[in-house]
Amino acid sequence: MDSNSGQSARRCLPALLLLVAALGLPAAAGAADLAPTQILGNWLTEHHDGIIEISLAADGTYQGRIAGGNAPQRRDAHNPDDSKRDQLLLGQFIVKGMKYDGEGKWSGGTIYDPDNGRSYKCRWELLDAGRLQVRGFIGFSLLGRSQVWTRYQGMSMTLPPR
């Protein structure tokens, strides 16, 4: 190898590294785009009494419905609408309108608490592949409470009574 070819190789090295880095960017961007879909599926509530199925709504937002739990015949007894108090909670959407904010966080939706019949603003944060922090709040996020849901791997949608 003569000195000219050595200099040419050194001059091409930065361009080659830039090309390799550029080719790696679409793969990294694709991995980041998967984050919103990682939330899809079944989640066990913190008290292990409900299974919430998170899915994508027709309008592109994320939603959650009661897919199972320890009281499959439970009615929506605390609903503020008297006409809905006899409806089964099973199958009801309790989380609506969640939008992906990036970096494993969702916001902009609401969550319904069947224990008191109230709806709250909601935020989600995917802590890792198996844990989702759910925060319901009034006004701003400091006035509320959080739960950590875990990914549900079971087959049965009926949980044992607690």
C-alpha positions in Angstrom: 0.0 0.0 0.0 1.5 3.4 -1.0 1.1 6.6 0.9 -1.5 8.0 -1.5 -3.9 5.0 -1.0 -3.4 5.3 2.8 -4.4 9.0 2.7 -7.4 8.2 0.5 -8.6 5.6 2.9 -8.2 8.0 5.9 -10.2 10.7 3.9 -12.9 8.2 3.1 -13.2 6.9 6.7 -15.3 9.8 8.1 -17.7 9.5 5.1 -17.9 5.7 5.6 -18.6 6.1 9.3 -21.3 8.8 8.5 -22.9 6.4 6.0 -22.9 3.5 8.5 -24.5 5.8 11.2 -27.1 7.1 8.7 -28.0 3.5 7.7 -28.5 2.7 11.4 -30.9 5.7 12.0 -33.9 4.2 10.3 -33.6 1.1 12.4 -33.4 3.1 15.6 -36.3 5.3 14.5 -38.3 2.2 13.8 -37.6 0.8 17.2 -38.8 4.1 18.8 -42.0 3.9 16.7 -42.8 0.5 18.3 -43.2 2.1 21.8 -46.9 3.1 21.4 -47.8 -0.5 20.4 -46.0 -2.0 23.4 -48.8 -0.9 25.6 -51.4 -3.1 23.7 -52.7 -6.1 25.5 -54.0 -7.2 28.9 -53.0 -5.5 32.1 -53.7 -6.7 35.7 -54.7 -3.8 38.0 -52.6 -3.1 41.1 -55.1 -4.8 43.4 -55.3 -7.9 41.2 -59.0 -7.6 40.9 -59.4 -6.5 37.3 -57.9 -7.2 33.8 -57.9 -4.2 31.5 -57.4 -4.7 27.8 -55.6 -1.8 26.1 -56.3 -1.4 22.4 -56.2 1.2 19.7 -59.5 3.0 19.0 -60.7 3.8 15.5 -59.7 7.5 16.0 -56.0 6.5 16.7 -56.2 7.0 20.4 -55.7 4.3 23.0 -58.5 2.9 25.1 -58.9 0.4 27.9 -61.9 -1.9 28.7 -62.6 -4.2 31.5 -61.8 -7.6 30.0 -62.0 -9.7 33.2 -61.7 -9.7 36.9 -62.8 -11.2 40.1 -66.4 -10.1 39.9 -67.6 -10.8 36.3 -71.3 -10.1 37.3 -70.5 -6.7 38.9 -72.8 -3.9 37.9 -71.9 -0.3 37.4 -73.8 0.6 40.6 -72.1 4.0 41.1 -72.6 5.4 37.6 -73.9 8.9 37.8 -76.3 8.1 35.0 -79.1 6.1 36.7 -80.0 4.3 33.5 -76.5 2.7 33.3 -76.3 1.4 36.9 -77.6 -2.0 36.0 -75.0 -2.5 33.2 -72.3 -5.1 33.7 -68.8 -3.5 34.1 -67.3 -6.4 32.1 -66.7 -5.1 28.6 -67.1 -1.4 29.5 -64.4 1.0 28.3 -63.0 2.8 31.4 -60.1 4.5 29.7 -60.6 6.6 26.6 -58.8 9.1 24.4 -55.2 8.4 25.4 -52.6 9.9 23.0 -49.0 8.9 22.7 -46.7 11.7 23.8 -43.4 9.8 23.1 -40.8 8.3 25.4 -43.3 5.7 26.8 -45.9 8.3 28.0 -49.5 8.8 27.1 -51.9 11.5 28.2 -55.0 13.5 27.1 -57.6 10.8 28.0 -59.9 10.0 30.9 -60.2 7.1 33.2 -63.5 6.0 34.9 -63.4 4.7 38.5 -66.3 2.2 38.9 -65.8 2.3 42.7 -67.1 5.8 42.9 -68.6 6.6 39.5 -66.3 9.4 38.7 -64.1 10.1 35.7 -60.6 11.6 35.9 -58.0 12.9 33.6 -55.4 10.2 33.0 -51.7 9.7 32.3 -49.9 6.4 31.5 -46.2 5.8 31.7 -44.7 2.5 30.6 -42.1 1.8 33.3 -40.8 -1.3 31.5 -42.3 -4.1 29.3 -44.2 -5.5 32.2 -45.3 -2.5 34.3 -47.5 0.5 33.5 -48.0 3.4 35.8 -51.6 4.7 35.6 -52.4 8.1 37.1 -55.9 9.5 37.5 -56.2 13.1 38.6 -58.4 16.2 38.9 -57.2 19.4 37.3 -53.5 18.8 37.3 -51.5 15.7 38.0 -50.5 16.5 41.6 -54.2 16.0 42.7 -54.7 12.3 42.1 -53.5 8.8 42.7 -51.4 6.3 40.8 -51.4 2.6 40.4 -48.9 0.3 38.7 -50.6 -2.3 36.5 -48.6 -5.4 35.4 -48.9 -7.2 32.1 -51.3 -10.1 32.4 -50.0 -13.3 31.0 -52.8 -15.6 32.2 -55.3 -17.3 29.9 -58.5 -17.0 32.1 -60.3 -13.7 32.3 -61.8 -14.7 35.6 -59.7 -14.0 38.6 -60.1 -15.6 42.1 -62.1 -13.5 44.5 -60.1 -11.4 47.0 
